[in-house]
Every structure is written in structure tokens, then in C-alpha cells.
Amino acid sequence: MNPVTRTLSVGALTRVEGEGAVHVKLRDGALESVELNIYEPPRFFEAFLRGRAYTEPPDITARVCGICPVAYQVSACNAIEDACGVELERSLVQLRRLLYCGEWIHSHVLHIYLLHAPDFLGYPDAISMARDERDTVERGLALKKAANTLMEFIGGRAIHPINVRLGGFYSVPTRRELAPLAEGLRRALDEALNTVAWVSEFDFPDLEIEHELLALMQPGCYPIENGEIARSAGTPFGAAQFSDHVVESQVPYSTALHATLDGDRYLTGPLARYSLNSSALSPVARQAADDAGLGAQCRNPFRSIVVRAVEVVYAIEEALRIIDDYERPSRPFVEVPTRAGVGHGVSEAPRGLLYHRYRIEDGLIAAATIVPPTSQNQAAIEADLAQVVSENLSLDDSELTALCERVIRSHDPCISCSAHFLRLTVDRR
Amino acid sequence: MNTVVIGIGNEYRSDDGVGLIVAAAINERKLPGVCVVVGTEDPMDLLDAWSGAALALVIDAAIASPSTPGRIHRVTADDLASVRGISSHSLDVAQVFALGQTLGRAPERLVVFTVETAEVGHGVGLTPQVSAAVPDVVTAALAEIDRGN
């Protein structure tokens, strides 16, 4: 058979957070390589944190991302509080978790309704989808608004909250002030359950991933603002051991680093979090997951939209629980006096585990390391693309390209966090 | 509400605050049927801000390269349709307007004024060149409001 060369380009990979490209090479009908090419210029956060006061990383690193600033603030606080040997009282930790619930709801709803659902319903974008599904899109917007209200209330504003500081918050609400928030969240819970029912009816392409899964685990609850690092094929370890297991390396075609877990690719994010923690879901979220047909684990990236919808239900229920149990902390923050040393912090950003490490000397940051979820997931996303392409070689280029884009969107990569996404080319020879 | 004036920016970042200052100047005039909104962060907030308005005026700072600080640009919804999205994290103004039209939550007329900046670093207060443009933007905005009545 003569070699066949076909090249296909998509000018813009849309509905992902950030900019980059994917290159798929096929030779004589077989897959040769897949490269996830993140070409956003490096952002140098770790470099310009050096020499800044040890109190500054929560505010500075929040600017890494407009979708998950709370994740950056919380992982940074956890790391610096660890370095300084400070533990927060439970009420302050719960308030941090409440703010983080707002971020999960906001980020997941944005992805479900505006970025991901159009793939399943055959629309090019959410605006086209809104023509036929007006009430559905309005439901998504109402949920997003509930999340914004929560974040504004606890964080001072919805994007890049200003009320977070080392040791807690600048100010904390009274119990009475929280009451109106609960009203809005109770309505949102119904909308969230309707969201699970809606997405569970979509058609999901077959794909079963075999990567090792990595996510936090928290005693007695679904992991959000802290925890031990759990994995699907190994014993859990603490944040301080993260770099003993996870190694980052440069690849020539991407400005984001690739990470491996004990030498192999792995996946963090909703699928990992759910698969390692589904038994810790609240009863309503667990029931929603059961009704949606999710088992104890979910290893199909296309079904991640259902997992995200279930996590929205959980985050709303959890927010309501925290508000219900809330006792105003005796002080808005605990002092975090500087101490020379190294601290490690982890939390579950909407897209997965976010690790921060700081070395503090003389009250200044001497070294900083940030490992965001999307760079951890790069190798897994490439492997999923390779698997999907290999299993669907009979599709024509446009169908195959569309399927590749769907794979990528299923992982909700935040390319701005990992460095940034845009062009997709398939090169068939 | 016939008109909503939406000032966008950060008053603690020098010229980035120009949209807020223009909005405040229009607010002082207490014009009947004109509502002034500031403090929107996410472009999606515009949907709520302009729902039900016949005319929406959005005023923001613009970073241009090379910059002519104080230069004013007027952009309509039609112009926006050809602007390539600049937000990788949410919908941009053009997309929010399109979504608003689909949902029946867009103003009948949208005009965006932007003012080129000299300085958007830390600090309160506009640079002289941008400050000098404020009365002209206010005049242009008021002319749009008059046109609508």
C-alpha cells in the first residue's frame, strides 16, 4: 500500500481555559506520536516570588488563575503555615473550606454549561446551545451566580478574593450574616441535582483509562482544602513527601513541565478525586451519583462532566452544612510568626491536586515551587489522545479531530495555570 | 431603566480606574432613567447589569501599544462581533452580548468607550493625559444617552 499523507489543522481549539495546541502524527495508518503543546510563554511565578515577604504568596499566586484563585491561596497558606509551624483552629479551616466550595461550584458550573455540554449536544458553543436550551443555560447561570455570591461574601470578591490571609481571614462573618447565603444555596441545590440528571442522559463515548489516580483524602469527608495524598496503586503519603514521588521534567514542545508519579504518568482531578473518595460523599450527592449511573469509581474521562455535576451537589451541601454548624471564630486569624524552614501545602483545586512548597529565610521567600494539576495531567491527556486515536482510526480527519478536542475538554485543562491552548493538527502519512 | 452606564476598572491601578471615574461623573448628574453600575469583575456580570436596559454604555481603560494616552475609542455591538475573543477564562464582552441576545437579556443598543492608558501600575489617581480625557468621554456618553431619548 502506498503511504498516505493527510494533514489536518484546526485553527483554534475552543472551550478550554487558555491557549495551546495538539499535534497528532499518523504514519501509514498507525499512530506515531501525540504532543500536547502548551506554548504560552513561561510566567515565572516561582522566580518572582523569591525575595518577597513570606506573607505575600497567597495574594501573588492567586493571580496565576482567574478560575481557581482560592486553590492557590489555600495551598500557599497551607505551605507557609506548615513552614511556620502554625495550625488553624477548626472554625477557621471550615470557613476556608466554605470559600473553596464556592470556587468548586463556580469552576465546575462554568465548565459543565459553557465549555463541555455543547460537545454532547452537538453545538459549536454555549451561545448556540442557549438558542435551543434557554432554560438550561439560565439554570447554569443561576448556579454560577450562587457561587459568586458565596465567594463575594466570604472572600470579599468573586475573582481573586481579598479577604484571605495567612492564618485565616481579615474579617469573619457572624452567624446571622451567613443566613441569607443559605437561602440561595438551598435553591441552588435543586438546580445542581437537575444538572446531574441532565448530564447523566448524555451519550458518552467508550474510553477506560488505566493511569494511576492521585487525589487528596480527608478523614470523614470528601477532600477539598487539605489532606493526605492518596493514590490508586500505592500507600498514601503526606504533602512533605510530594517531591519524593512526583518528579517534573521539561519537554521540548511545551512551556509546562511534565510530571510523573514514581516514574509513571498519572491523573489528578475529578475522576481521581471521585474514584478515591466516592464513599466520602454526602448522602444526597451519593444518591445523585447512583441515580446518574456512576459506580464507586469512574475511569471514563468523557463522564467527567457527571462527576463534576455530582461534585457541585456535594459542594453546595457541604457549604450548607458548614453554614449550619458555623460558630464565629474567636478571632479572624491566628498569628503566623515567621520561621526559617521549608513548608509544603496541598489542596484540591477544581482540576486536581495543587502543590506548593516554600523555603523561608529571614522572613522572605528563598525558594518557591508550584505544581498545578494541568501540568501533572499532561502525560495522561496525551495517553488518552493516543488511545482514542488508535481505537478510532477509521474515522475521517474531521471526526477524529473533533473527538481529540472532546478528549482534551473532558480533562478541563487550565492551560493558563500550567503555563496556556489553541491549535490542533493531525498529520497523517 | 432606559440606560445603564457600566464603569469597569480598578481605582487602585492608576489609569485603569478611568471607567469608574467617568461612571461616577455621570452618576453625579442624577439623570432620570439612567442607572450607573460599577464593580463588575467577570464579563458575565454584564448580563445582570444590562438586563432590561435599552442602552448600555460600558466604559473601560484600554492598553494599547504604542499608546496615545487619553485617546478615546467608541465601539458598538456590531464592531465587537468581529473582535477575536481575548478572555481564555470566561466569555468576553462580545460573547456575553451574543449570549444575552440569545437569552433575551441584551440591551437594544451597546456602546463601549475605552480610553488608552499611560500607567496601570499601583497607585490611586489618573495620569494628567487620561484625566484630561474624562470630560470628553462624559460628553460622548451623554450624547449617546440623548440619542437614545
HADDOCK unambig.tbl for C-alpha pairs under 7 A between the chains (distance, minus, plus):
assign (segid A and resid 17 and name CA) (segid B and resid 88 and name CA) 5.17 0.50 0.50
assign (segid A and resid 17 and name CA) (segid B and resid 89 and name CA) 5.15 0.50 0.50
assign (segid A and resid 18 and name CA) (segid B and resid 88 and name CA) 4.79 0.50 0.50
assign (segid A and resid 18 and name CA) (segid B and resid 89 and name CA) 6.81 0.50 0.50
assign (segid A and resid 66 and name CA) (segid B and resid 89 and name CA) 6.80 0.50 0.50
assign (segid A and resid 67 and name CA) (segid B and resid 89 and name CA) 6.79 0.50 0.50
assign (segid A and resid 127 and name CA) (segid B and resid 98 and name CA) 6.86 0.50 0.50
assign (segid A and resid 127 and name CA) (segid B and resid 99 and name CA) 5.11 0.50 0.50
assign (segid A and resid 127 and name CA) (segid B and resid 102 and name CA) 6.97 0.50 0.50
assign (segid A and resid 130 and name CA) (segid B and resid 102 and name CA) 6.37 0.50 0.50
assign (segid A and resid 130 and name CA) (segid B and resid 103 and name CA) 6.81 0.50 0.50
assign (segid A and resid 131 and name CA) (segid B and resid 102 and name CA) 5.68 0.50 0.50
assign (segid A and resid 134 and name CA) (segid B and resid 103 and name CA) 6.23 0.50 0.50
assign (segid A and resid 159 and name CA) (segid B and resid 41 and name CA) 6.92 0.50 0.50
